[in-house]
Amino acid sequence: MNVKQVVPGVYEISLGIANVFLIDSGELTLVDTGLMNSADKILEAIQTIGRKNDDLQHILVTHCHPDHAGSLAELKQKTGASAYMHPLDAAITRTGKVASELKPSPGLLNNILFRMFIGFDSAEYDAAEVDHEVVDSDKLPIAGGIRAIHLPGHCAGHLAFLWDNFGGVLFAGDSASNMMGLAYSLGYADFGEGKRSLMKLAAFDFEVACFGHGKEIAQGASAKFRQKWGA
């Protein structure tokens, strides 16, 4: 099991195609759930850091795509944790049926990688109830305070989450990627909307950025976002 500490209290769990993250603030908070059948790997990671399944209290889901919400139903059933999503993507996750409108980001390499790793016409996973619908600027009373940032583009209900500790730790989901350096996500439903969302995100301050796809930025993260996408 590939579990790595990003900063004290934040652990990256690599599930191959995507990363998910644990925040340990006494109770545990999970950001994203991976594809279907990832639950046991995530629970194994929880045990690896010396915690129990029922220590997981909250699951923050950045968006409805199958590599991020696919194991939500199973994790809720096995832990009793509450789920948090934007209303637009919560409605899709409650059905378990995703009709993708993703198109590759500009560039030949993005097009190739998109078709190899990301592209899908539609997908199904076990439908899951979402307990809390979260909108832009909501401050969640979790782990001392986590801000939700609505970043449409990759999909309509995409959220990032910003934890206040350690100079700010951003969980960017698929608003951007860091596979071969900080870059656009490989695909967006609306690329123009995605660009505007990244300009919005670049106005926030955060020292660390964690991504659904790619390596974390361990320091000076918001400066790198502003250099690339600042107005």
C-alpha positions as CSV (number, residue, x, y, z in Angstrom):
1,M,0.0,0.0,0.0
2,N,1.5,3.3,-1.1
3,V,0.8,5.8,1.7
4,K,2.9,9.0,1.9
5,Q,2.8,11.8,4.4
6,V,2.4,15.2,2.6
7,V,2.5,17.4,5.7
8,P,1.9,16.3,9.3
9,G,-1.7,15.0,9.4
10,V,-2.2,14.7,5.6
11,Y,-1.5,11.4,3.8
12,E,-1.6,10.7,0.1
13,I,-2.9,7.2,-0.9
14,S,-1.9,6.3,-4.5
15,L,-4.5,4.1,-6.1
16,G,-2.7,3.9,-9.4
17,I,-5.0,5.9,-11.7
18,A,-5.7,8.5,-9.1
19,N,-4.7,9.8,-5.7
20,V,-6.9,10.2,-2.7
21,F,-6.0,11.9,0.6
22,L,-6.5,11.5,4.3
23,I,-6.6,14.3,6.8
24,D,-6.0,13.2,10.4
25,S,-7.2,15.8,12.8
26,G,-8.2,13.4,15.6
27,E,-11.1,12.3,13.4
28,L,-10.3,11.3,9.8
29,T,-11.4,13.0,6.7
30,L,-11.0,11.5,3.2
31,V,-10.8,13.5,0.0
32,D,-12.1,11.4,-2.9
33,T,-12.6,7.7,-3.1
34,G,-11.0,6.3,-6.3
35,L,-12.6,3.9,-8.7
36,M,-15.1,1.2,-7.6
37,N,-13.5,-1.5,-5.5
38,S,-10.9,0.9,-4.0
39,A,-12.5,0.8,-0.5
40,D,-10.4,-2.0,0.9
41,K,-7.2,-0.3,-0.2
42,I,-8.2,2.9,1.5
43,L,-9.2,1.1,4.7
44,E,-5.9,-0.7,4.6
45,A,-4.2,2.7,4.4
46,I,-6.2,3.9,7.4
47,Q,-4.9,0.9,9.4
48,T,-1.4,1.6,8.1
49,I,-1.4,5.0,9.9
50,G,-2.6,3.3,13.1
51,R,-6.3,4.2,12.8
52,K,-9.6,2.2,12.6
53,N,-12.3,2.2,9.9
54,D,-14.8,4.0,12.1
55,D,-12.3,6.8,12.7
56,L,-13.3,8.0,9.2
57,Q,-16.0,10.5,9.8
58,H,-16.1,12.7,6.6
59,I,-15.7,12.1,2.9
60,L,-15.2,15.1,0.7
61,V,-15.7,14.3,-3.0
62,T,-14.3,16.8,-5.5
63,H,-16.6,15.6,-8.3
64,C,-18.7,12.8,-9.7
65,H,-16.3,11.1,-12.1
66,P,-15.8,7.4,-11.5
67,D,-12.1,7.7,-10.5
68,H,-13.1,10.1,-7.7
69,A,-16.6,9.0,-6.5
70,G,-16.5,5.3,-7.5
71,S,-16.0,3.8,-4.0
72,L,-18.1,6.3,-2.1
73,A,-21.1,3.9,-1.6
74,E,-18.9,1.1,-0.2
75,L,-16.9,3.4,2.0
76,K,-20.0,4.9,3.5
77,Q,-21.4,1.4,4.1
78,K,-18.2,0.2,5.8
79,T,-17.4,3.3,7.9
80,G,-20.6,5.3,8.4
81,A,-18.9,8.4,7.2
82,S,-20.8,11.4,5.9
83,A,-20.3,12.5,2.3
84,Y,-20.0,16.1,1.0
85,M,-20.3,17.3,-2.6
86,H,-21.5,20.1,-4.8
87,P,-25.3,19.8,-5.5
88,L,-24.8,19.4,-9.3
89,D,-22.5,16.4,-8.9
90,A,-24.3,15.1,-5.9
91,A,-27.3,14.6,-8.0
92,I,-25.3,12.4,-10.5
93,T,-23.6,10.4,-7.7
94,R,-27.0,9.5,-6.2
95,T,-27.8,7.8,-9.5
96,G,-24.3,6.3,-10.1
97,K,-24.6,7.0,-13.8
98,V,-22.1,9.5,-15.3
99,A,-22.5,10.7,-18.9
100,S,-19.2,12.4,-19.6
101,E,-18.9,15.5,-21.7
102,L,-15.1,15.6,-21.4
103,K,-12.9,16.7,-24.3
104,P,-9.1,16.7,-24.4
105,S,-7.3,19.9,-23.4
106,P,-5.5,21.6,-26.2
107,G,-2.3,19.9,-27.5
108,L,-1.3,16.7,-29.2
109,L,0.2,15.1,-26.0
110,N,-2.9,16.0,-24.0
111,N,-5.0,14.4,-26.6
112,I,-3.0,11.2,-26.6
113,L,-2.8,11.0,-22.8
114,F,-6.5,11.8,-22.5
115,R,-7.5,8.9,-24.7
116,M,-5.1,6.6,-22.9
117,F,-6.1,7.4,-19.3
118,I,-9.0,9.7,-18.9
119,G,-11.6,9.6,-21.7
120,F,-14.9,7.8,-21.2
121,D,-18.2,8.1,-22.9
122,S,-20.2,7.0,-19.8
123,A,-19.6,5.2,-16.6
124,E,-21.6,3.5,-13.8
125,Y,-20.7,2.9,-10.2
126,D,-22.7,2.1,-7.1
127,A,-25.1,4.9,-6.3
128,A,-24.3,6.7,-3.1
129,E,-26.2,9.1,-0.9
130,V,-24.6,12.5,-0.3
131,D,-25.4,13.8,3.1
132,H,-24.2,17.4,2.7
133,E,-24.4,19.6,-0.3
134,V,-21.6,22.1,-0.5
135,V,-21.4,25.3,-2.5
136,D,-18.7,27.9,-3.2
137,S,-17.1,29.5,-0.2
138,D,-18.8,27.2,2.3
139,K,-16.5,26.8,5.4
140,L,-16.9,23.2,6.6
141,P,-16.4,22.7,10.4
142,I,-14.0,19.8,9.7
143,A,-10.4,19.5,10.8
144,G,-10.4,23.1,12.1
145,G,-11.9,24.5,9.0
146,I,-12.0,23.5,5.3
147,R,-13.1,25.9,2.6
148,A,-15.0,24.7,-0.5
149,I,-14.1,26.4,-3.8
150,H,-16.4,25.8,-6.8
151,L,-14.3,25.3,-9.9
152,P,-16.5,24.4,-12.9
153,G,-14.9,23.4,-16.1
154,H,-13.7,19.8,-15.7
155,C,-17.4,19.2,-14.8
156,A,-20.1,21.5,-13.6
157,G,-20.0,20.6,-10.0
158,H,-16.3,20.4,-9.4
159,L,-15.0,21.5,-6.0
160,A,-11.6,22.0,-4.6
161,F,-11.0,22.0,-0.8
162,L,-8.6,24.3,1.0
163,W,-7.4,23.3,4.5
164,D,-6.2,26.2,6.6
165,N,-3.2,24.5,8.3
166,F,0.5,24.6,7.2
167,G,0.1,27.7,5.2
168,G,-2.9,26.2,3.3
169,V,-3.2,22.8,1.8
170,L,-5.2,22.7,-1.4
171,F,-6.9,19.5,-2.6
172,A,-7.3,20.5,-6.3
173,G,-9.1,17.4,-7.6
174,D,-9.1,17.6,-11.4
175,S,-9.2,21.3,-11.7
176,A,-5.5,21.0,-12.7
177,S,-2.9,18.2,-12.8
178,N,0.8,17.8,-11.9
179,M,1.9,14.7,-13.9
180,M,4.7,16.3,-15.9
181,G,4.7,19.7,-14.2
182,L,1.8,21.9,-13.2
183,A,-0.7,21.9,-16.1
184,Y,-4.3,21.9,-17.1
185,S,-6.2,18.7,-16.4
186,L,-6.1,16.4,-19.4
187,G,-9.8,17.0,-20.1
188,Y,-12.6,19.5,-19.5
189,A,-16.3,19.6,-20.3
190,D,-15.8,23.3,-20.8
191,F,-12.2,24.4,-21.3
192,G,-12.9,28.1,-21.2
193,E,-14.7,27.6,-17.9
194,G,-11.8,25.6,-16.6
195,K,-9.4,28.4,-17.4
196,R,-11.5,30.9,-15.6
197,S,-11.7,28.6,-12.6
198,L,-7.9,28.3,-12.5
199,M,-7.6,32.1,-12.6
200,K,-10.0,32.2,-9.6
201,L,-8.0,29.6,-7.8
202,A,-4.7,31.4,-8.4
203,A,-6.0,34.3,-6.2
204,F,-6.0,32.1,-3.1
205,D,-3.0,31.5,-0.9
206,F,-1.8,28.0,-0.2
207,E,1.6,26.5,0.4
208,V,0.8,23.0,-0.6
209,A,-1.3,21.6,-3.5
210,C,-2.5,18.0,-3.8
211,F,-3.9,16.6,-7.1
212,G,-6.1,13.8,-8.2
213,H,-3.5,13.0,-10.9
214,G,0.2,13.7,-10.3
215,K,2.6,14.7,-7.6
216,E,1.9,17.2,-4.9
217,I,3.6,20.6,-4.8
218,A,5.2,20.7,-1.4
219,Q,6.0,24.4,-1.1
220,G,5.2,27.7,-2.8
221,A,2.2,26.2,-4.6
222,S,0.0,29.3,-5.0
223,A,2.9,31.2,-6.4
224,K,3.2,28.6,-9.1
225,F,-0.5,28.8,-9.8
226,R,-0.3,32.6,-10.1
227,Q,2.7,32.4,-12.4
228,K,0.8,30.1,-14.7
229,W,-2.8,31.3,-14.4
230,G,-2.7,34.7,-12.5
231,A,-4.7,37.5,-14.1
